[in-house]
Amino acid sequence: MNDRGLSYNSRKALMVHIGENAGAEIADLLNSLLEEVEELRRTKVSITRIVPGRQPVQEFIEEPV
């Protein structure tokens, strides 16, 4: 388990309050989600959007007659 995962006490509290199997399943799910987020952060690529130059827009203003 990595240093950012659930502590032993948190994992044990889950198992005591919602049951051994369900607590272990939730703790494992949280740890796998944490690993996935860390992987996404580590492999993140910055993207710079390039917007083509704007064409001058002609506006037609109607004046009262």
C-alpha positions in Angstrom: 0.0 0.0 0.0 1.4 3.4 -0.8 1.7 6.3 1.6 -1.4 8.0 0.3 -3.7 5.0 0.6 -6.0 4.2 3.5 -4.4 3.7 6.8 -4.8 0.4 8.7 -7.2 2.1 11.1 -9.4 3.4 8.3 -9.5 0.0 6.6 -10.3 -1.8 9.8 -13.1 0.7 10.7 -14.7 0.1 7.3 -14.5 -3.7 7.9 -16.0 -3.4 11.4 -18.9 -1.1 10.4 -20.0 -2.5 7.1 -18.6 -6.0 7.2 -15.3 -7.8 6.4 -15.9 -8.4 2.7 -17.6 -5.1 1.8 -15.0 -3.1 3.8 -12.1 -4.8 2.1 -13.8 -4.3 -1.3 -14.3 -0.6 -0.8 -10.8 -0.1 0.6 -9.3 -1.9 -2.4 -11.5 0.1 -4.8 -10.3 3.4 -3.2 -6.7 2.3 -3.4 -7.0 1.4 -7.1 -8.7 4.7 -7.8 -5.9 6.5 -6.0 -3.3 4.7 -8.1 -5.1 5.5 -11.3 -5.3 9.2 -10.4 -1.6 9.3 -9.6 -0.8 7.6 -12.9 -2.9 10.2 -14.7 -1.2 13.0 -12.9 2.2 11.5 -13.7 1.5 11.1 -17.4 -0.4 14.4 -17.9 0.4 16.3 -21.1 -0.2 20.0 -21.3 -2.1 21.0 -24.4 -1.9 24.5 -25.9 -4.9 25.2 -28.1 -4.1 27.1 -31.2 -6.9 29.3 -32.4 -6.7 30.7 -36.0 -6.7 34.4 -36.4 -10.2 35.9 -36.2 -11.6 37.3 -39.4 -13.0 40.8 -39.1 -16.8 40.5 -38.6 -19.0 43.0 -40.4 -21.9 44.1 -38.2 -25.0 45.6 -39.8 -26.5 48.2 -37.5 -30.0 49.1 -38.3 -30.8 52.8 -37.7 -34.3 54.0 -37.2 -35.9 55.7 -40.2 
